[in-house]
Amino acid sequence: MGTITLKTRDGSVHEIEAREGVPIMELIRDAGIDELAAMCGGCLSCATCHVYIDHLPEGAELPGLGRDEDDLLDGSDWRRPESRLSCQIPFSSSLSRIALTIAPED
């Protein structure tokens, strides 16, 4: 168990309880944050779960950016160096206290 800090597009900040091994996209959706569309349900085909990594806990590492994720992010007008698709980041205890912002909609 751990927590994720999430900022939505309107600037509201939410603390979300996180479970080991669950994709961050699912944790956000399960917390009732409707702003994250996640239309493909994590199948890596839509990029509607685009987030910015605002803070990565010391010593934590994210999984590498795969080619498909990179291609989908390239299609976004809002891509930044800290962009990731939340469906591609399984939560682990080392990520507890990660801070994210939901990217603007394309």
N, C-alpha and C positions, 0 to 999 in steps of 0.2 A: 504494500500500500504506500501511497504517497500523495502528493498534490501537484496540480498544475495551476498556474495563474494565467488566466485568459482575459485579454482585452477585446471587447467587441467593437464593431465599427463606430458605435455611438460614444465610445470611450469608457463604457462601464467595465468594471473589473470583477471577475468571478474566480473564486477558488473552487477547483473541481477535484473531487477525490478520484484517485487513479489506482487501477489494478494492474499488477504485473502482467506483461504479455499482451495487453489489449491495445490495439492501435489508438493513437491519440484522437483521431477522427471519431472513433466510436465513443470514447470517453466524453468528448464535447457534445456529441449528439445525445448520449444517454443522460447528460446533465440538463437537457432541455434547451440547449442553445440552438434555436432554429435558424440563426443567421448563417451557419455553416451548412450549405446545401448538401454536399456529399452525395450528389445525384447518382453516381455509379455504385455507391455502397462500398467503396474501397477496392474496386476492380482495376484501378489505375487507367481509367479511360475518360476522365472528365475535368480534372483540376479544380473542381468546385469546393475542395477542402483546403485551398491554398491558405497558408499561414506564414507569418514572419516569426523567426526565432529571435526574441528580444533579449533573452538571458538563458544561457546554458550553465547549469551548475558546474562548479569547479570539478575537473576530473571526468565529467560526463562526455560521452561521444555519441553522436548520432550515426545511424547507419549511413553508408555511402549513398550518394545521389546516383540512382540508376539511370540508364539511358532513356527509358520510357518516361520517368519522372522529369528528367531534364527537358525532354522534348515537349511535354505538356506545359511545363512552366515557361518555356520559350514562347508559347502561344498567348501568354498573359501580358497585357499592357502594364501590369503592376509588379512584374518580377523585379526582385532586388537580390543582392547577394545572400541575404538571410532568408530567402524564400524556400519553403518546403511544402510538400503535400502531406497533410497530417495523417492520411491513411497509410503512409509509408514509414511511420515512426512508431514502432511498438513501445509502449511504456515499460521502463525498467526502473528499479529503485534508484539507480544513479541519476535518473532524470527528474527525481522529485525536486520540486521548486522551479522547474523550467517555466519560463514566462513566454507567452505567445500572444500575437495579435492576429485577428482574422483579417486577411487581405481584402481590399475593396473588390467588389464584383466586377467581372469583365463583361 
